Amino acid sequence: MKLKPYQYMILVHPPEGSANELEKTIILETDFVAAKDEANARLMAMRSSILLGYENKLDRVEVLVRPF
């Protein structure tokens, strides 16, 4: 199985209906991984967001993945 490089970015969006103007989308992490496909790279990024302490906010977490 040949692994390909992917770049990912983890975003955390503010809660829906938030009246606080200071709450913006946060970029948690940008990194590179070697994975067999994009779905596998996305899974690795989601594991990283859980390790960063966002396991109870996964509905606000967005993972963007692209081939490198």
LUMZATOR-660291 format. One line per 4 residues: their letters; for each residue x, y, z of C-alpha. Coordinates in nm, 4 decimals. Last residue first. Layout:
A = X/Y/Z ~ ...;
// end
This chain:
FPRV = -0.0180/1.7770/-0.0915 ~ -0.3620/1.6297/-0.1291 ~ -0.6282/1.8309/0.0518 ~ -0.8127/1.7952/0.3800;
LVEV = -1.0385/2.0393/0.5668 ~ -1.1660/1.9261/0.9056 ~ -1.4561/2.1067/1.0695 ~ -1.5200/2.1028/1.4440;
RDLK = -1.8414/2.2577/1.5792 ~ -2.0351/1.9294/1.6086 ~ -1.7160/1.7789/1.7544 ~ -1.7480/1.9978/2.0642;
NEYG = -1.7308/1.7308/2.3376 ~ -1.4159/1.5704/2.1914 ~ -1.2430/1.9084/2.1573 ~ -0.9522/1.8417/2.3951;
LLIS = -0.6501/1.8573/2.1622 ~ -0.6412/1.4766/2.1543 ~ -0.9929/1.4780/2.0099 ~ -0.8807/1.7217/1.7398;
SRMA = -0.5881/1.4893/1.6563 ~ -0.8196/1.1924/1.6168 ~ -1.0215/1.4042/1.3733 ~ -0.7039/1.4713/1.1721;
MLRA = -0.6249/1.0996/1.1463 ~ -0.9804/1.0315/1.0298 ~ -0.9517/1.3024/0.7648 ~ -0.6261/1.1475/0.6366;
NAED = -0.7991/0.8075/0.6132 ~ -1.0849/0.9593/0.4156 ~ -0.8383/1.1349/0.1843 ~ -0.6592/0.8136/0.0896;
KAAV = -0.3671/0.5847/0.1845 ~ -0.2330/0.8281/0.4420 ~ 0.0812/1.0304/0.5112 ~ 0.0025/1.3272/0.7296;
FDTE = 0.0655/1.7025/0.7198 ~ -0.0377/1.9659/0.9713 ~ -0.2510/2.2681/1.0378 ~ -0.4011/2.2941/1.3834;
LIIT = -0.6636/2.4699/1.5831 ~ -0.7742/2.7401/1.3420 ~ -1.0443/2.9252/1.5323 ~ -1.3692/3.0522/1.3837;
KELE = -1.4779/3.3646/1.5626 ~ -1.6303/3.4437/1.8982 ~ -1.5654/3.8123/1.9673 ~ -1.9045/3.9184/1.8344;
NASG = -2.0794/3.7331/2.1172 ~ -2.4415/3.6761/2.0185 ~ -2.3814/3.3074/1.9488 ~ -2.6756/3.1675/1.7569;
EPPH = -2.4797/2.8644/1.6463 ~ -2.1746/2.7979/1.8638 ~ -1.8470/2.9398/1.7307 ~ -1.6618/2.7337/1.4671;
VLIM = -1.3557/2.5212/1.5386 ~ -1.1326/2.4615/1.2361 ~ -0.8827/2.1775/1.1872 ~ -0.6571/2.2060/0.8842;
YQYP = -0.5189/1.9145/0.6871 ~ -0.2398/1.8496/0.4413 ~ -0.2087/1.5160/0.2697 ~ 0.0930/1.3102/0.1601;
KLKM = 0.0317/0.9766/-0.0147 ~ 0.0896/0.6274/0.1224 ~ 0.1465/0.3318/-0.1091 ~ 0.0000/0.0000/0.0000;
// end
